[in-house]
Every structure is written in C-alpha cells, then in structure tokens.
Amino acid sequence: MPGSNYDRDLSVKEGFVLSKFLVKWEMILVYILVLLNLILAVFRSDLFFQKGTIQSIINAGLDVSPLVLGMVFILLLGDIDVSVASQMILGGMVTGLLMDKGVPWVIAVICGILICMVCGAFNGFCVAFIKMPAVITTISTSMLYRGIVEIILGENSLKNFPKWYNKIGWFNVGPIPLSMILFLIMGVIFCFILHRTPFGRKVYIVGNNPTCANYSGISVFKIKMEVFILMGFMAGIGSIFFIGRMGGGVSSSMGTGYEMTAIACAVLGGISTNGGKGKMYGPIIATFIMAFLTYTLGLLGVDPNSKKIFTGVILIITILISTINKQMIKDIKLRTLYHSNKNIEALNDRTNEQIKDLKKQIAACRKSGKSQEISKLQGQIASLKKECDAESAKLWEEQKADEARAKARYSAK
C-alpha cells in the first residue's frame, strides 16, 4: 500500500567511486586524447601553439562525426553498415543536382537527406525482414549506391551547394569550431536517446538477444528498421559536414573509406561488435582521438597508406580488448598456472580467499596495535601457502601419472 511501512525502494544505488571512474574505458580515451596533444606539443610545438591549429585539426576530423553517431546504434544491434559513405555521397549528389536545376536549397537539402533515409530503409528491410547478413547486404548496397553516383556523375563534380555548408566545415564561433558545437549538440541528443528513452533500451535488448526481445513483446523488425533509417538520416547529415569540409564540392570518388573510420571510432569508443554493449560517450571522445591521431601522424611524416595501417591496427587491438573478459582470463589462468586441472584451481582459489581474510585481520590488528596477533596471522598465511603448494604438486603428479597410463593404454592398442 502506498505510504505504508511496507513500501521499499528496491532500486540499486551505487555511489560515485573515484577509483572505478578513473579506470573506465571512457576515461582511458581521455588520457589517450591528452597524450596525443602532448606528443604534438612536444614534437611540433611550432605548429601546435600556432593560432588556429587546434581548430583546423577538429574541423578536419569531424566530417565523419554524424556517421559515427549513427554507427553506434547499428553496432549495438550486432549488425554493421559499410554502405554509409556511399549513402552520404549519393545524398550529396541528389542535393547538388537539384541545386543545379534551380530547386530551392531547403527542398534540395531535404531531398538529399530523404534519399539517404530510403537507402537506410532498404538496408534495414534486407537485414530485418529478408534476414540477409548485414555485412553482405551493406557491401552489396555500398557498390549499388556508389555505382549510381558514378553512372550519373562520371568524372564530373558538383559545386553548387548552399553557402552555409562551408561554414559548417570551417567556420569558428570565437575559438570554437562550429562543427564541434554541432557535433556535441548531436552527441547530447543521441546520448539522451540511447540512455534515457525506451527506444534506446530496446536497442540494447535486441542487440543482446533478439529471440528474448521477440518473446518480450519487442518488434525486432521494427527496431532494426528504425535504426537503419536513423543511420540513413545521419548519412544525409554527414553529407552536409563532408561537402562543407571539402569546400563545397562532391564527386563520385570522394568519401571512400569513411565507413571504416566511422566503425573504427565506434569500436574504439567501446561499442561491442557483438551488439548490446557500449555507451555513446566513448565514440564521441574517440572521434576527437581519430582526428588528432590522423593529424599528428601526418605532421610526423607518416604517409597516407601507413595511416590506414595504423588505423587498422588500432581497430584490431580495440576489438581484442572488448572480447577479453573475466572468463577468458580465468581460462588462460587455468591452462597456464594450473595445468588445466580444476582441482588445483579450486584449491588455490580457496587458499587465496583464506589468505585474503587473514590479511584483512592483519590490517585490523595493525590499527589496534596487536603486534603479537599479527605474527601469528602471518604464520598462518605462510602455512597455508606451503600446504597449498604441496597439495597442488601432489595433484599435478597424479594428473601426469593418469596421462602416462592413458598414453600407455593407447599405445598398447
């Protein structure tokens, strides 16, 4: 009954723990971003402290930012979309062609975004309804959308775009790049959508277990369609950022590899490629890291192909980090330290727990000044370790003997 003594707050309340906060993946990304700035400041101080350098780095790296925000939702579903760069160029082409025909820029821009959303809807239909693998679907549609652009434009380029495109690409509001302001606003909106709305929670549920989501009354088809359409919408927004950064022009060969950069930023930000795991904050920070990393490598004389190799290595490392979990570490420990013998593992785990309790007692004794009790407890710890080592060695000898007998029986046959 409301207001009665039986009312209880069953929510789990965990206070802020500084030690845990400082080792979160998002904080590690902040450390990496600071480190990149320090490297740039030390090795190219003449450029780093020059007026406009930081703004140029940010402006040059944020043209991919809308794709990153959309890609987070795609990866959280456990899917992937490698057609986003082709969608982005297709949407830009539609806008440019309509502008050449004298269509008002508002309608031209909306049509460019809408065509990207249609492309996203087609991807979503193939993945969610026809059940085609997302990677095969989007590889195919990437070639389809890029092929359409190449057929229509050929070697030509479009340069008739709204003047404000260039402002998004390179204009600064005081010392802050306009592209950064817009990206952070979009980031806040996407953080709210993902972490504070039922739609965001459903994306996590579908990414974790689509079958369970279906039985829970969640339409997996609807969620996937909405996410792929959202990705298309962000590809349309991305075309504005991209064309603005390119100085107000677009051609069929532009934007190649942007889908990989978007995926790299999302994965570096902690989004699991298996779906259902990750937060929006990480990819936002990772987008800035990729911008500074690309610029820093360029200033250090690294050629464009080597930059791609470096990006690929980072992507592999971050995927490996995301797949390492407690169970994997436990399995490695079982094989390397305990010879794959679960009895030895259980014995050592039990002994470690006992030693842990004894160390807590020692800490309490130190506070109360009981020195004699400390010596006694330390003796118990030494005795436990000795007994554990002796018993572990005995179990290991028994295992080797069993293996030798099994090998002898097999040889006799």
N, C-alpha and C positions, 0 to 999 in steps of 0.2 A: 504494500500500500504506500502511495506517495506520502512523504513526510513522516512515516513511521520509523521506529528504531531498526526495522529490518532492511531499510534502504542501505545499500552498499555500493561504493564506487569500485567497479571491477576493472577499470582501466589500469594499464601498467604505466606507472610514472617513473621514468628513469631520469635522474638529474644530470646536469651537464658535468661531464668528466673530462677535464683538460687533457689528460694523458691519452685518452682514446681519441679525442678530437684531433690532436696533433699528428696522429698516425693514420688518419682517414685518407683514402685514396685522393680525394679532392684536395686535401692539404699537401699531399706529396706533389700533386700537379702544380700547386702554387710555388712550392720550393723549386721545382724544375724551371718554372717561368722566371723566378728571381735569379736562378743560376744562369740562365741564358742571357739575361740582361747584364749580369756581372761579367760574363765572358765577353760579350760585345763591348762593354765599357772598358775592359782591360786591354783587349787586343785591338780595338778600333775606337779608342777614346776620341780621336779627332772627328769621327763621324757621329758617334753616339751622343756626344754633348752638343752637337750642332743643331741649331734651331730647325725643327720640322722633321727630324729623323724618325723619332718615335711615331709621330702621326703618319708618316709615309709607310712605315712598317705595318701599322694597324690597318690603314686603308688598303694596302696591297694584299693583306691576308684575309680580309673579312668578306670578300666577294663570294666565298664558299659558305659563309655562315648560315644563310637560310636553308641550304641543303643539309647541313649538319643537324639543325633542329628537327627537320622532318625525318631524317635518317634514324634519329634516336627512337622514334615510335616504331619504325619498320623493324629495327633490330630487336626491340623489346618484344615483338610478336614472334621472334625466332625466324624471321624472314630477312630478305635482303633485296635491295633495288639498285641495280647497276645501270639503270636507264635514265637516272635523274639528270645527268649532264646533257644527254640528248634531248630530254624534255625541255630543259632550260633553253637550249639553242633553238628548238622548234618554236617555243613560246616567244622568244625574242624575234625570230623571223616573222611570225604572224603579225606582231606589233609593228615591225618595220615596214612590212608590205602594205599594211593598212594605212600607215602614216604616209607612205608614198602615194597612195590613192586619194589622199586628202581627207581621210576619216579623222574626226576629232580625236585628240590624243587620249582622252578619257576612255572612249569606246575602244580604241586600239589597244590600250594597256589592259583593259578588262578582258578583251578577246584573247590576248596573249596568255593571260593567266588562266582563262577558261579552257583553252586548248590543252594546257598542261594538266589541268584537273581531269579532262576527258582521258588523257593518256594514263594518268594515275588510276582512274576508274577502270580502264581496260586491263591494266596490270592486276588490279585487285580482283576483277571478275575471273581472270585466268587462274589466279592463285587460290582464291577463296571458293569459287563455285566449281570450276573445272578441275580443281585440285592439282594443277601443274606446279612443279617445284619452282619456288620464287626465283632462284638463281638462273634456271634455264629460261623461264618466262622473260625476265628482265634483260638478260643477254640478248634474246631474240628481239624484244621490243626496242632495245637500245639501237640495234642495227636498223630496225624499221624506221624509227623516228629520225635517226641521223641520215638514213638513205633518202627520206623525203626532203630533208633540208638540202642535201647535195644535189638532188634532181632539180629542185626549184631554183636554188641559188647558183649552182655550179661553182665557178671561180669568182663570182661576183660577191660583193659585200653590201650590206645595208648601213646607211649612215644617218638616216632621217629619224631621229628619236627625240622625245621630249628633252628640253634643255636641262630639266632638273635631274635627269639620270646622272649627268656628270657631277652634279653637286653631291649626290649620294655617294659617288665613287671617290671624290677627292676633296670635298668642302669640309672645313673645320669650323666648329662653333666655339670660338675662342681657341683654347689649346686642345680641345677635344674633337676628334674626327666625328663627323655626322654619322658615318657608317657604324661607328662604335655605339653611339647613342641609340640608333635604331635597332642594332643587334641586341643590346642589353634590354631594351623595351620588349622586343620579341621574346628574349630569353625569360624575362619575368612572366610574361603571358604563358609561355609554354611550361614553365615550372608550375604555375598555378593549375594549368590544365592537367598535367601529368600527376601531380602530387596532391591536388586538393579537389578533384572532381570525380564523380562516379565513372566517367569515361576513362580517365587515367587508371583507376583501379581495375577496370575491366581489361584494359590493355595488358596490365601485369598478369592478371589471371589467365588470359588467353595465351600469353607467352609462356607461362609456367606449365599449363596443362590444358590444351584445347578441349580434350574429352571431358575433363572435370568441369570446364566452363560451360560446355553444352548442357551437361546434366544439372548445372546450377541455374539454368534459365538464361544464360548469356548467349546471344546470337554471334557465334564466331564469324560467320559470313558477314554480318553487318559491321562488326568491329574492324575486320580486315579491310572491307571496302572503304570504310570511313578513314582508316589510317593511310591507305594508298592514295585516296583522293586528297587527303591532307598533304601527303608527300608531293603530289602534283601541284597543289596550291603553292607550296614552298618553292618548288622548282620555278614556278611563274614569278614569284617574288625574287628568287635568285637571279632570274634573267635581268631584272632591273639593276641589282647590285653588280652583276657581271658586266653588263653593257656599259654601265656608268664607270666602272673601273677601267674598261678598255677604251675609254674616251669617246663613247657614243657610237660604236660600230660593232657589227657582228658579221661573221662569215661561217661557212659550213665546217671549217676545220677547227674552230675555236671550242674551248671547253673540254677538250679531250683529257681524261684523267681526273676530272673534278669529282666524279663519283667515288673514286678511290680515296681522294683526300677527305671527302665527307665521311666515308666509312672509317678511315683512319682516325679522324678526330673523335668520332663517336666511341670507337673501341678504346682509344687512348683515354677517353673520359670515364671509362669504367663500365660501359654498356656491354653486357654479355652477348656474344653472337648466338648463344643457345636460347636466348629470349628470357623475359621475366625478371631480369636483374640489372640494376643500374639506376642512377639518378641523373636528372637533367643538368645539375650544376657542373659535373665533371666535364662533359663535352663542351660547355661554354668556355671553361678555362682552357681545355685542350685546343680549342680553335685559336686562341691567342698564342698558345705554345707553338702550334704549327706555323703561324705567321712569323713569329720571332725566329723559329728554327730555320725556316726557309731563307729568311733574310740574312741570318748570321752565317749560314753555310755559304751563301753567295759572297758575302764580304770576305770570308776566309779562303775564297778561291776555289770552292768546290763546284765542279761543272754540273749542269742540269741532270745528266744521266745518273751521276753519283748521288744527287739529291733524292732521286726516285729510289735508288737502292737503300739509302739511309731511311727513307720513309717506310719502305717495305720491311726493313729490319725492326723498326720501332713497332710496326703493326704486329709482326710475329711475336715479339717479346711481350707486348701487352696482352695478346691473346693467350700466351702461355701463362702469364701471371693470373689472368682471370680464370684459367682452368685449374690452377693449383688450389686445392682446398685441404681441410684438415684430414679427410680420409686418405687423400693421396699421400700426404706427408706421413701419416700413420702406416700406410702400406710400405712406403720406402724404408721407414724405420724398422718395420718387421723383417724385411728382406735383408737389410744391411747389418743391423745390430743384433737381431735375434734369430738369424739363420732360418727365417720363415717358420719358426716354431712358436705357436701361440701360447704354449705352456710357459716358455721362457718370457714371452712378452707379458703375460698375466702376472707372473712372479715379480718382474721388475716394476710393473705398474703399481702393484700392491705395496712393494717396498718403498717406492718413491712417494706414495701417499703417506705412508707411516713416517718417513723421514721429514716430509713437509710438515706434518703435525708436530713432530718433535722440535723442528726449527721454530715454529710458532711459540712453543713453550719456552724455548731458549730466549727468544725476543722478549717474552713477558718477564722472564727471570732477570734479564739484564735491567729492565726498567725498575724492578723491585729490589735489585742488588743481591740476589741469591746466587752467589758465585759457586758454592758447593753443588747446588742443584744443576747448574749449567754444565759442570764437569761430568756429572752423572748422565745427563741427557746426551752429551757429546759422545760418551762411551757407548750408549745405546745405539746411536747413529752408526758409529764405526762397526759395531757388532752386526747390525742389520745389513750393512753393505757387504761385510765378509760372508755372512750366511747366504746372501743373495748371489754373490759371485760363485760360491761353492756349489750351490744348488743349480745355478744356470749351467755351470761347467758339466755337472753330472747329467743334466737333461740333454745337453749338446752331445755328450759322449754316447748316451743311449740312442739319440737320433742317428748318429753316424753308424752305430752298430746295426740298427734296424735297416739303414740304407745299404750297408755292406751285405747283410743277409739277403735282402731283396735282390740285389745285384747278382749274388751268387746263385740264387734260385733261377733267375732269368738266364744266366749263362749256362746253367746245367741243362736247361730245356733246349 
